[in-house]
Amino acid sequence: MVSRNQFINKISELGYSYKTETKRSQLFRKAGTTHYVWVPKSSQVEDGLVRNALRQAGCDDGEIDGFMKSCKA
């Protein structure tokens, strides 16, 4: 599991910004595109969701693995 704040910081670095929210999640959208990421409001985010969102955002596997390792340290 990855800290929600760490995940939000990472997607913010990739150009995503907060747009709206629902009862259980928040929507972050990349400027100038229609690509978006839903982030659960829980304090921890599942590894699979983080990996999939970063892969769709254009990160390569090495960058994703490095981010995941830094979150676990």
N, C-alpha and C positions, 0 to 999 in steps of 0.2 A: 504494500500500500504506500502511496505517495501523499505527502501533506498537500492539502488543497491550496495553501498559499504558495508553495513551491511550484505547483503546476500552473497556477494563475500567473506567477512571475515569468515562467518560461513562455507561455503563449503570448504574454504581453511583449516579450522580447521579439517574438516572431511577427508582431504587428497587429495582434488581436486586441480589441477593446470591448469593454462592457457595453451591452446594449439594453437588455431587459432581463426579467426574471419571472419564474413561476414559484409555486409553493416549495418545490424541492430542488430546483436547479437555476443556474444563471446562464444566459446566452452571451457569448463573446463572438464578435464578428471581425473579420479581417477587412481593413480599410480598402476600398476600391474593388472589392470582390463580393461574391455572394457566399463565400465559404464561412461557415460558423462552427463553433464548438460549444456543446452543452457541458457545463461543469456542475456536478452535484454539490449541494450545500453542506453535505457531511464533511467532517474535518479531515477524512482520509478518502483518497480516490483510488479505485482499483487499478492495478498495474496494466491490465489489458486495455482499459479505457484510455489511459495515458499514452501507451504505446501506439494505439490506433489513431488517436487524435494527432499526435506528433508526426506520425507517418503521413497522414493526410495533409498536414500542414507543410510538408516538404522536407522534413528532417530525414537524414539517412540513418541506417541502423547503428552505425558507430556513434553518432551524436545522441541517439536515443539511449543506447546502452550507457554512455557516459553520464547522461542526465539521471538515469535510474540509479546508477551506482552512487552518484553524489547525494541523492535523496536518502539512500539507505545508510550513509555514513554518519 
